[in-house]
Amino acid sequence: MKQPLAQADAEQLAVTLKALADPARLRLLSIVASSENSEACVCDLIDPIGLSQPTVSHHLKVLTEAGFLTRSKRGTWAYYRLVPGTLQQVSALLISE
């Protein structure tokens, strides 16, 4: 039997879910996840989202701080990669078996 979430776990999960609770961020995760090697350049994320580069960068920063993406700099561009297993971890905390 699975135990209910502890207070500290619930607080951390709320921060994590808040990072996901934005349509642009969900789309960004989806685009990165479906890109080759689950990685995409910020330059390739601006047009599909339809937001300005600073706004897209802000959303990517939130997702990175929440642990969903990693960031690497190559020349003048930043590349974002999906952290394997993070979405499954969130799902596992919510699903009671």
Secondary structure, DSSP 8 states (H G I E B T S, - for coil): ------HHHHHHHHHHHHHH-SHHHHHHHHHHHHSGGGEEEGGGTHHHHTS-HHHHHHHHHHHHHTTSEEEEEETTEEEEEE-TTHHHHHHHHH---
